[in-house]
Amino acid sequence: MSRLLPAMLLSFLLVGCATSPSREPSRELDFSFAPEATLRASAQVLMANGYVVRHADADLGRLEAVFSRWPGYRVLVEVSGEGEQSRVSLAATRGGRPLPPQTLDRLLVEMQDQLGMWR
């Protein structure tokens, strides 16, 4: 009985370690463009703003970019949808810590401009 209590406490503590981490705060926006075009516009906007695209997978609709100067930001772009409709989701971190979602608003506005949504 004396060993049962510590074993139960340890198991309860380890259950908390097994939960999946929460997703980073993100910004999402719907576009009236094919997912491929939205992903391409996302990459172009990020590169124009000094980001380096480290990984991109058009089939998965994902790309990861890092800011090439200090401070080192990391942006994860996920695009989903089909046909001529897509949804883009952006999340950013600095030093492994999530940045407030509103810091991504300027990039989303530039993506809209890149796709010609304001013309």
Secondary structure, 3 states (H helix, E strand, C coil): CCCHHHHHHHHHHHHHHCCCCCCCCEEEEEECCCHHHHHHHHHHHHHHCCEEEEEEECCCCEEEEEECCCCCEEEEEEEEEECCEEEEEEEEEECCEECCHHHHHHHHHHHHHHCCCCC
